[in-house]
């Protein structure tokens, strides 16, 4: 009888662990129907939704969760991808260096303090912004950056493989 009670308690404990454990940071780009009408190959970021859409056909896009600019650091407009980099080193732009004066001039690739993650795609318009991976997956879905668009590393690698330099990026609030 005691053995049966112990076994039942162990099974209940395992079920509780899985039922109440927080979800892991998983990439979850999925194909969705959309009402927007952008040309296939266009990236659209809806800041308020904290979602990036990569249009693959008429009324159809791959949707990814993203982290976006904090209050006062959001922007909107149309830009283009002007560079693609795997495991990039990072030089903080002046706007970030003002807030974090102790940052080194260059944070090496693969450093645990490098916020760029697995890949980055820089955006035209002054070199301040990029769509990039992250070293902090728990920030995806929030208003967390200085204006860049953060993605899970798995998602940035997927998007990176789908787009080229010159891809149109539309950012809306």
mmCIF file of the C-alpha atoms, coordinates in Angstrom:
data_MODEL
# 
_entry.id   MODEL 
# 
loop_
_atom_site.group_PDB 
_atom_site.id 
_atom_site.type_symbol 
_atom_site.label_atom_id 
_atom_site.label_alt_id 
_atom_site.label_comp_id 
_atom_site.label_asym_id 
_atom_site.label_entity_id 
_atom_site.label_seq_id 
_atom_site.pdbx_PDB_ins_code 
_atom_site.Cartn_x 
_atom_site.Cartn_y 
_atom_site.Cartn_z 
_atom_site.occupancy 
_atom_site.B_iso_or_equiv 
_atom_site.pdbx_formal_charge 
_atom_site.auth_seq_id 
_atom_site.auth_comp_id 
_atom_site.auth_asym_id 
_atom_site.auth_atom_id 
_atom_site.pdbx_PDB_model_num 
ATOM 1   C CA . UNK A 1 1   ? 0.000  0.000  0.000   1.00 0.00 ? 1   UNK A CA 1 
ATOM 2   C CA . UNK A 1 2   ? 2.799  2.403  0.960   1.00 0.00 ? 2   UNK A CA 1 
ATOM 3   C CA . UNK A 1 3   ? 4.502  1.688  -2.377  1.00 0.00 ? 3   UNK A CA 1 
ATOM 4   C CA . UNK A 1 4   ? 1.295  2.509  -4.255  1.00 0.00 ? 4   UNK A CA 1 
ATOM 5   C CA . UNK A 1 5   ? 0.937  5.846  -2.412  1.00 0.00 ? 5   UNK A CA 1 
ATOM 6   C CA . UNK A 1 6   ? 4.595  6.730  -3.122  1.00 0.00 ? 6   UNK A CA 1 
ATOM 7   C CA . UNK A 1 7   ? 4.174  5.907  -6.808  1.00 0.00 ? 7   UNK A CA 1 
ATOM 8   C CA . UNK A 1 8   ? 0.999  7.990  -7.017  1.00 0.00 ? 8   UNK A CA 1 
ATOM 9   C CA . UNK A 1 9   ? 2.734  10.930 -5.310  1.00 0.00 ? 9   UNK A CA 1 
ATOM 10  C CA . UNK A 1 10  ? 5.688  10.691 -7.697  1.00 0.00 ? 10  UNK A CA 1 
ATOM 11  C CA . UNK A 1 11  ? 3.398  10.664 -10.741 1.00 0.00 ? 11  UNK A CA 1 
ATOM 12  C CA . UNK A 1 12  ? 1.460  13.652 -9.374  1.00 0.00 ? 12  UNK A CA 1 
ATOM 13  C CA . UNK A 1 13  ? 4.713  15.545 -8.774  1.00 0.00 ? 13  UNK A CA 1 
ATOM 14  C CA . UNK A 1 14  ? 5.921  14.930 -12.335 1.00 0.00 ? 14  UNK A CA 1 
ATOM 15  C CA . UNK A 1 15  ? 2.582  16.061 -13.766 1.00 0.00 ? 15  UNK A CA 1 
ATOM 16  C CA . UNK A 1 16  ? 2.657  19.193 -11.604 1.00 0.00 ? 16  UNK A CA 1 
ATOM 17  C CA . UNK A 1 17  ? 6.180  20.057 -12.751 1.00 0.00 ? 17  UNK A CA 1 
ATOM 18  C CA . UNK A 1 18  ? 5.175  19.919 -16.402 1.00 0.00 ? 18  UNK A CA 1 
ATOM 19  C CA . UNK A 1 19  ? 1.792  21.557 -15.914 1.00 0.00 ? 19  UNK A CA 1 
ATOM 20  C CA . UNK A 1 20  ? 3.118  24.574 -14.025 1.00 0.00 ? 20  UNK A CA 1 
ATOM 21  C CA . UNK A 1 21  ? 6.609  24.977 -15.494 1.00 0.00 ? 21  UNK A CA 1 
ATOM 22  C CA . UNK A 1 22  ? 7.085  28.144 -17.523 1.00 0.00 ? 22  UNK A CA 1 
ATOM 23  C CA . UNK A 1 23  ? 7.328  27.584 -21.252 1.00 0.00 ? 23  UNK A CA 1 
ATOM 24  C CA . UNK A 1 24  ? 10.807 27.575 -22.654 1.00 0.00 ? 24  UNK A CA 1 
ATOM 25  C CA . UNK A 1 25  ? 11.874 30.307 -25.052 1.00 0.00 ? 25  UNK A CA 1 
ATOM 26  C CA . UNK A 1 26  ? 10.848 28.624 -28.278 1.00 0.00 ? 26  UNK A CA 1 
ATOM 27  C CA . UNK A 1 27  ? 10.871 30.021 -31.765 1.00 0.00 ? 27  UNK A CA 1 
ATOM 28  C CA . UNK A 1 28  ? 7.338  30.072 -33.066 1.00 0.00 ? 28  UNK A CA 1 
ATOM 29  C CA . UNK A 1 29  ? 7.097  31.692 -36.470 1.00 0.00 ? 29  UNK A CA 1 
ATOM 30  C CA . UNK A 1 30  ? 3.875  30.422 -38.012 1.00 0.00 ? 30  UNK A CA 1 
ATOM 31  C CA . UNK A 1 31  ? 2.026  30.998 -41.272 1.00 0.00 ? 31  UNK A CA 1 
ATOM 32  C CA . UNK A 1 32  ? -1.020 33.217 -40.797 1.00 0.00 ? 32  UNK A CA 1 
ATOM 33  C CA . UNK A 1 33  ? -3.645 34.901 -42.941 1.00 0.00 ? 33  UNK A CA 1 
ATOM 34  C CA . UNK A 1 34  ? -3.361 38.692 -42.913 1.00 0.00 ? 34  UNK A CA 1 
ATOM 35  C CA . UNK A 1 35  ? -5.488 41.565 -44.173 1.00 0.00 ? 35  UNK A CA 1 
ATOM 36  C CA . UNK A 1 36  ? -2.500 43.767 -45.050 1.00 0.00 ? 36  UNK A CA 1 
ATOM 37  C CA . UNK A 1 37  ? -1.539 43.749 -48.712 1.00 0.00 ? 37  UNK A CA 1 
ATOM 38  C CA . UNK A 1 38  ? 2.233  43.867 -49.033 1.00 0.00 ? 38  UNK A CA 1 
ATOM 39  C CA . UNK A 1 39  ? 4.308  42.308 -51.777 1.00 0.00 ? 39  UNK A CA 1 
ATOM 40  C CA . UNK A 1 40  ? 5.774  38.877 -51.036 1.00 0.00 ? 40  UNK A CA 1 
ATOM 41  C CA . UNK A 1 41  ? 9.249  39.270 -49.568 1.00 0.00 ? 41  UNK A CA 1 
ATOM 42  C CA . UNK A 1 42  ? 8.331  42.357 -47.508 1.00 0.00 ? 42  UNK A CA 1 
ATOM 43  C CA . UNK A 1 43  ? 8.929  42.459 -43.756 1.00 0.00 ? 43  UNK A CA 1 
ATOM 44  C CA . UNK A 1 44  ? 6.298  44.334 -41.721 1.00 0.00 ? 44  UNK A CA 1 
ATOM 45  C CA . UNK A 1 45  ? 6.766  45.003 -38.020 1.00 0.00 ? 45  UNK A CA 1 
ATOM 46  C CA . UNK A 1 46  ? 3.707  46.011 -35.990 1.00 0.00 ? 46  UNK A CA 1 
ATOM 47  C CA . UNK A 1 47  ? 5.327  47.549 -32.920 1.00 0.00 ? 47  UNK A CA 1 
ATOM 48  C CA . UNK A 1 48  ? 2.182  47.599 -30.766 1.00 0.00 ? 48  UNK A CA 1 
ATOM 49  C CA . UNK A 1 49  ? 1.561  43.907 -31.486 1.00 0.00 ? 49  UNK A CA 1 
ATOM 50  C CA . UNK A 1 50  ? 5.226  43.059 -30.939 1.00 0.00 ? 50  UNK A CA 1 
ATOM 51  C CA . UNK A 1 51  ? 5.073  40.913 -34.061 1.00 0.00 ? 51  UNK A CA 1 
ATOM 52  C CA . UNK A 1 52  ? 7.099  40.752 -37.271 1.00 0.00 ? 52  UNK A CA 1 
ATOM 53  C CA . UNK A 1 53  ? 5.421  39.516 -40.449 1.00 0.00 ? 53  UNK A CA 1 
ATOM 54  C CA . UNK A 1 54  ? 7.339  38.204 -43.441 1.00 0.00 ? 54  UNK A CA 1 
ATOM 55  C CA . UNK A 1 55  ? 4.959  38.199 -46.411 1.00 0.00 ? 55  UNK A CA 1 
ATOM 56  C CA . UNK A 1 56  ? 5.112  34.991 -48.446 1.00 0.00 ? 56  UNK A CA 1 
ATOM 57  C CA . UNK A 1 57  ? 2.041  35.424 -50.651 1.00 0.00 ? 57  UNK A CA 1 
ATOM 58  C CA . UNK A 1 58  ? -1.181 37.350 -51.130 1.00 0.00 ? 58  UNK A CA 1 
ATOM 59  C CA . UNK A 1 59  ? -2.736 37.636 -47.669 1.00 0.00 ? 59  UNK A CA 1 
ATOM 60  C CA . UNK A 1 60  ? -0.265 35.177 -46.173 1.00 0.00 ? 60  UNK A CA 1 
ATOM 61  C CA . UNK A 1 61  ? 2.741  35.790 -43.912 1.00 0.00 ? 61  UNK A CA 1 
ATOM 62  C CA . UNK A 1 62  ? 5.046  34.103 -41.444 1.00 0.00 ? 62  UNK A CA 1 
ATOM 63  C CA . UNK A 1 63  ? 4.511  35.740 -38.053 1.00 0.00 ? 63  UNK A CA 1 
ATOM 64  C CA . UNK A 1 64  ? 7.255  35.938 -35.437 1.00 0.00 ? 64  UNK A CA 1 
ATOM 65  C CA . UNK A 1 65  ? 7.160  37.371 -31.892 1.00 0.00 ? 65  UNK A CA 1 
ATOM 66  C CA . UNK A 1 66  ? 9.651  40.205 -31.352 1.00 0.00 ? 66  UNK A CA 1 
ATOM 67  C CA . UNK A 1 67  ? 10.935 42.610 -28.753 1.00 0.00 ? 67  UNK A CA 1 
ATOM 68  C CA . UNK A 1 68  ? 10.656 46.265 -29.791 1.00 0.00 ? 68  UNK A CA 1 
ATOM 69  C CA . UNK A 1 69  ? 11.687 49.739 -28.656 1.00 0.00 ? 69  UNK A CA 1 
ATOM 70  C CA . UNK A 1 70  ? 10.921 50.989 -25.172 1.00 0.00 ? 70  UNK A CA 1 
ATOM 71  C CA . UNK A 1 71  ? 8.619  53.969 -24.672 1.00 0.00 ? 71  UNK A CA 1 
ATOM 72  C CA . UNK A 1 72  ? 10.284 56.960 -26.288 1.00 0.00 ? 72  UNK A CA 1 
ATOM 73  C CA . UNK A 1 73  ? 12.562 54.732 -28.378 1.00 0.00 ? 73  UNK A CA 1 
ATOM 74  C CA . UNK A 1 74  ? 10.057 53.460 -30.902 1.00 0.00 ? 74  UNK A CA 1 
ATOM 75  C CA . UNK A 1 75  ? 10.066 54.562 -34.510 1.00 0.00 ? 75  UNK A CA 1 
ATOM 76  C CA . UNK A 1 76  ? 8.117  53.943 -37.681 1.00 0.00 ? 76  UNK A CA 1 
ATOM 77  C CA . UNK A 1 77  ? 8.812  54.176 -41.375 1.00 0.00 ? 77  UNK A CA 1 
ATOM 78  C CA . UNK A 1 78  ? 10.088 52.241 -44.355 1.00 0.00 ? 78  UNK A CA 1 
ATOM 79  C CA . UNK A 1 79  ? 13.717 51.123 -44.542 1.00 0.00 ? 79  UNK A CA 1 
ATOM 80  C CA . UNK A 1 80  ? 15.703 48.391 -46.279 1.00 0.00 ? 80  UNK A CA 1 
ATOM 81  C CA . UNK A 1 81  ? 18.063 45.689 -45.080 1.00 0.00 ? 81  UNK A CA 1 
ATOM 82  C CA . UNK A 1 82  ? 21.533 47.002 -45.884 1.00 0.00 ? 82  UNK A CA 1 
ATOM 83  C CA . UNK A 1 83  ? 23.696 44.302 -44.272 1.00 0.00 ? 83  UNK A CA 1 
ATOM 84  C CA . UNK A 1 84  ? 23.528 40.690 -43.048 1.00 0.00 ? 84  UNK A CA 1 
ATOM 85  C CA . UNK A 1 85  ? 25.865 39.246 -40.426 1.00 0.00 ? 85  UNK A CA 1 
ATOM 86  C CA . UNK A 1 86  ? 26.203 35.886 -38.664 1.00 0.00 ? 86  UNK A CA 1 
ATOM 87  C CA . UNK A 1 87  ? 27.358 36.072 -35.009 1.00 0.00 ? 87  UNK A CA 1 
ATOM 88  C CA . UNK A 1 88  ? 28.338 39.733 -35.338 1.00 0.00 ? 88  UNK A CA 1 
ATOM 89  C CA . UNK A 1 89  ? 30.511 41.710 -32.964 1.00 0.00 ? 89  UNK A CA 1 
ATOM 90  C CA . UNK A 1 90  ? 28.628 44.771 -31.680 1.00 0.00 ? 90  UNK A CA 1 
ATOM 91  C CA . UNK A 1 91  ? 29.558 48.422 -31.390 1.00 0.00 ? 91  UNK A CA 1 
ATOM 92  C CA . UNK A 1 92  ? 26.905 50.286 -29.453 1.00 0.00 ? 92  UNK A CA 1 
ATOM 93  C CA . UNK A 1 93  ? 25.573 53.377 -31.242 1.00 0.00 ? 93  UNK A CA 1 
ATOM 94  C CA . UNK A 1 94  ? 26.010 56.764 -29.565 1.00 0.00 ? 94  UNK A CA 1 
ATOM 95  C CA . UNK A 1 95  ? 22.443 56.727 -28.210 1.00 0.00 ? 95  UNK A CA 1 
ATOM 96  C CA . UNK A 1 96  ? 23.165 53.567 -26.201 1.00 0.00 ? 96  UNK A CA 1 
ATOM 97  C CA . UNK A 1 97  ? 26.673 54.594 -25.164 1.00 0.00 ? 97  UNK A CA 1 
ATOM 98  C CA . UNK A 1 98  ? 25.179 57.675 -23.495 1.00 0.00 ? 98  UNK A CA 1 
ATOM 99  C CA . UNK A 1 99  ? 23.087 55.404 -21.262 1.00 0.00 ? 99  UNK A CA 1 
ATOM 100 C CA . UNK A 1 100 ? 25.812 52.801 -20.681 1.00 0.00 ? 100 UNK A CA 1 
ATOM 101 C CA . UNK A 1 101 ? 29.125 54.638 -20.528 1.00 0.00 ? 101 UNK A CA 1 
ATOM 102 C CA . UNK A 1 102 ? 31.042 51.572 -19.319 1.00 0.00 ? 102 UNK A CA 1 
ATOM 103 C CA . UNK A 1 103 ? 30.405 49.591 -22.514 1.00 0.00 ? 103 UNK A CA 1 
ATOM 104 C CA . UNK A 1 104 ? 33.549 48.631 -24.394 1.00 0.00 ? 104 UNK A CA 1 
ATOM 105 C CA . UNK A 1 105 ? 33.886 50.107 -27.882 1.00 0.00 ? 105 UNK A CA 1 
ATOM 106 C CA . UNK A 1 106 ? 33.326 46.630 -29.372 1.00 0.00 ? 106 UNK A CA 1 
ATOM 107 C CA . UNK A 1 107 ? 31.602 43.645 -27.759 1.00 0.00 ? 107 UNK A CA 1 
ATOM 108 C CA . UNK A 1 108 ? 33.049 40.506 -29.377 1.00 0.00 ? 108 UNK A CA 1 
ATOM 109 C CA . UNK A 1 109 ? 30.995 37.953 -31.262 1.00 0.00 ? 109 UNK A CA 1 
ATOM 110 C CA . UNK A 1 110 ? 29.690 35.124 -29.044 1.00 0.00 ? 110 UNK A CA 1 
ATOM 111 C CA . UNK A 1 111 ? 30.246 37.158 -25.850 1.00 0.00 ? 111 UNK A CA 1 
ATOM 112 C CA . UNK A 1 112 ? 27.521 36.629 -23.261 1.00 0.00 ? 112 UNK A CA 1 
ATOM 113 C CA . UNK A 1 113 ? 27.162 40.441 -23.139 1.00 0.00 ? 113 UNK A CA 1 
ATOM 114 C CA . UNK A 1 114 ? 26.663 40.791 -26.902 1.00 0.00 ? 114 UNK A CA 1 
ATOM 115 C CA . UNK A 1 115 ? 22.956 41.554 -27.470 1.00 0.00 ? 115 UNK A CA 1 
ATOM 116 C CA . UNK A 1 116 ? 23.011 40.710 -31.200 1.00 0.00 ? 116 UNK A CA 1 
ATOM 117 C CA . UNK A 1 117 ? 22.561 36.970 -30.780 1.00 0.00 ? 117 UNK A CA 1 
ATOM 118 C CA . UNK A 1 118 ? 22.994 34.513 -33.652 1.00 0.00 ? 118 UNK A CA 1 
ATOM 119 C CA . UNK A 1 119 ? 22.617 37.002 -36.507 1.00 0.00 ? 119 UNK A CA 1 
ATOM 120 C CA . UNK A 1 120 ? 21.819 40.595 -37.349 1.00 0.00 ? 120 UNK A CA 1 
ATOM 121 C CA . UNK A 1 121 ? 20.408 42.434 -40.338 1.00 0.00 ? 121 UNK A CA 1 
ATOM 122 C CA . UNK A 1 122 ? 21.183 46.127 -40.275 1.00 0.00 ? 122 UNK A CA 1 
ATOM 123 C CA . UNK A 1 123 ? 18.639 48.629 -41.526 1.00 0.00 ? 123 UNK A CA 1 
ATOM 124 C CA . UNK A 1 124 ? 19.195 51.620 -43.790 1.00 0.00 ? 124 UNK A CA 1 
ATOM 125 C CA . UNK A 1 125 ? 18.723 55.093 -42.395 1.00 0.00 ? 125 UNK A CA 1 
ATOM 126 C CA . UNK A 1 126 ? 21.739 55.864 -40.279 1.00 0.00 ? 126 UNK A CA 1 
ATOM 127 C CA . UNK A 1 127 ? 23.081 52.637 -38.821 1.00 0.00 ? 127 UNK A CA 1 
ATOM 128 C CA . UNK A 1 128 ? 21.245 52.872 -35.499 1.00 0.00 ? 128 UNK A CA 1 
ATOM 129 C CA . UNK A 1 129 ? 18.847 49.947 -35.912 1.00 0.00 ? 129 UNK A CA 1 
ATOM 130 C CA . UNK A 1 130 ? 18.885 46.255 -36.782 1.00 0.00 ? 130 UNK A CA 1 
ATOM 131 C CA . UNK A 1 131 ? 16.706 43.172 -36.711 1.00 0.00 ? 131 UNK A CA 1 
ATOM 132 C CA . UNK A 1 132 ? 18.747 40.732 -34.639 1.00 0.00 ? 132 UNK A CA 1 
ATOM 133 C CA . UNK A 1 133 ? 18.805 37.717 -32.356 1.00 0.00 ? 133 UNK A CA 1 
ATOM 134 C CA . UNK A 1 134 ? 19.221 38.059 -28.618 1.00 0.00 ? 134 UNK A CA 1 
ATOM 135 C CA . UNK A 1 135 ? 21.214 36.908 -25.611 1.00 0.00 ? 135 UNK A CA 1 
ATOM 136 C CA . UNK A 1 136 ? 18.083 37.483 -23.479 1.00 0.00 ? 136 UNK A CA 1 
ATOM 137 C CA . UNK A 1 137 ? 15.204 35.403 -24.925 1.00 0.00 ? 137 UNK A CA 1 
ATOM 138 C CA . UNK A 1 138 ? 12.926 36.359 -22.019 1.00 0.00 ? 138 UNK A CA 1 
ATOM 139 C CA . UNK A 1 139 ? 12.684 39.879 -23.481 1.00 0.00 ? 139 UNK A CA 1 
ATOM 140 C CA . UNK A 1 140 ? 10.925 38.745 -26.651 1.00 0.00 ? 140 UNK A CA 1 
ATOM 141 C CA . UNK A 1 141 ? 7.369  40.051 -26.637 1.00 0.00 ? 141 UNK A CA 1 
ATOM 142 C CA . UNK A 1 142 ? 8.214  43.187 -24.661 1.00 0.00 ? 142 UNK A CA 1 
ATOM 143 C CA . UNK A 1 143 ? 9.026  46.861 -25.130 1.00 0.00 ? 143 UNK A CA 1 
ATOM 144 C CA . UNK A 1 144 ? 12.686 46.350 -24.323 1.00 0.00 ? 144 UNK A CA 1 
ATOM 145 C CA . UNK A 1 145 ? 15.170 47.813 -26.798 1.00 0.00 ? 145 UNK A CA 1 
ATOM 146 C CA . UNK A 1 146 ? 16.632 51.135 -27.836 1.00 0.00 ? 146 UNK A CA 1 
ATOM 147 C CA . UNK A 1 147 ? 14.776 50.768 -31.149 1.00 0.00 ? 147 UNK A CA 1 
ATOM 148 C CA . UNK A 1 148 ? 16.124 47.532 -32.587 1.00 0.00 ? 148 UNK A CA 1 
ATOM 149 C CA . UNK A 1 149 ? 13.896 44.566 -33.312 1.00 0.00 ? 149 UNK A CA 1 
ATOM 150 C CA . UNK A 1 150 ? 14.841 41.487 -31.252 1.00 0.00 ? 150 UNK A CA 1 
ATOM 151 C CA . UNK A 1 151 ? 13.989 37.951 -32.285 1.00 0.00 ? 151 UNK A CA 1 
ATOM 152 C CA . UNK A 1 152 ? 14.581 34.502 -30.866 1.00 0.00 ? 152 UNK A CA 1 
ATOM 153 C CA . UNK A 1 153 ? 17.853 33.207 -32.307 1.00 0.00 ? 153 UNK A CA 1 
ATOM 154 C CA . UNK A 1 154 ? 16.025 30.388 -34.114 1.00 0.00 ? 154 UNK A CA 1 
ATOM 155 C CA . UNK A 1 155 ? 13.660 32.917 -35.687 1.00 0.00 ? 155 UNK A CA 1 
ATOM 156 C CA . UNK A 1 156 ? 16.368 35.349 -36.817 1.00 0.00 ? 156 UNK A CA 1 
ATOM 157 C CA . UNK A 1 157 ? 18.190 32.456 -38.493 1.00 0.00 ? 157 UNK A CA 1 
ATOM 158 C CA . UNK A 1 158 ? 14.988 31.436 -40.276 1.00 0.00 ? 158 UNK A CA 1 
ATOM 159 C CA . UNK A 1 159 ? 14.247 34.989 -41.434 1.00 0.00 ? 159 UNK A CA 1 
ATOM 160 C CA . UNK A 1 160 ? 17.918 35.553 -42.337 1.00 0.00 ? 160 UNK A CA 1 
ATOM 161 C CA . UNK A 1 161 ? 17.741 32.577 -44.718 1.00 0.00 ? 161 UNK A CA 1 
ATOM 162 C CA . UNK A 1 162 ? 14.647 34.003 -46.430 1.00 0.00 ? 162 UNK A CA 1 
ATOM 163 C CA . UNK A 1 163 ? 15.694 37.600 -47.109 1.00 0.00 ? 163 UNK A CA 1 
ATOM 164 C CA . UNK A 1 164 ? 18.502 39.460 -48.817 1.00 0.00 ? 164 UNK A CA 1 
ATOM 165 C CA . UNK A 1 165 ? 20.117 42.855 -48.742 1.00 0.00 ? 165 UNK A CA 1 
ATOM 166 C CA . UNK A 1 166 ? 17.591 45.296 -50.189 1.00 0.00 ? 166 UNK A CA 1 
ATOM 167 C CA . UNK A 1 167 ? 14.527 43.665 -48.590 1.00 0.00 ? 167 UNK A CA 1 
ATOM 168 C CA . UNK A 1 168 ? 11.888 46.269 -47.743 1.00 0.00 ? 168 UNK A CA 1 
ATOM 169 C CA . UNK A 1 169 ? 11.054 46.640 -44.032 1.00 0.00 ? 169 UNK A CA 1 
ATOM 170 C CA . UNK A 1 170 ? 7.944  48.563 -42.929 1.00 0.00 ? 170 UNK A CA 1 
ATOM 171 C CA . UNK A 1 171 ? 7.684  49.486 -39.252 1.00 0.00 ? 171 UNK A CA 1 
ATOM 172 C CA . UNK A 1 172 ? 4.313  50.659 -37.921 1.00 0.00 ? 172 UNK A CA 1 
ATOM 173 C CA . UNK A 1 173 ? 3.212  51.623 -34.432 1.00 0.00 ? 173 UNK A CA 1 
# 
